[in-house]
Amino acid sequence: MVMTPEAKVKKVVVKQLKELGAYYFFPATGGYGKSGVPDIVGCWEGLFFGIECKAGKNIPTALQEKNLRDIEKAGGFQVVINEENMDQVSKLLHGPYRQRAHGFDPKTHWLRKCLSCRKEILLERNIFICDQCKKSDKFRY
């Protein structure tokens, strides 16, 4: 059976997710599913992610773009993967949330957005104090 170009991208992405030990799935969008959800949704070391796979020069639909933005607004990581960057999924997952904070340990620290002002802050365990709005809160997992 011949694979479509998008299926080839998904296969390469899944291989990397398996190597990382990430939890992931392919959401069902027909029937009771939600439309526009990314092709692959998952979690790795506390980082929720949505990956939209595209072939060639294809771009996400407006609904897919909205869902990707919603994931990012909620504190998750979103990315569009195609043949040009399909070998970089592991690097991309390590990068944005793990390398911005000096001394970041994914077992004890998480980057999240303040629930009040939406500024991204580093949590130690599950308590934080936002230096912008000076509010403290517990973050539930």
Disulfide bonds with the S-S distance in Angstrom:
none
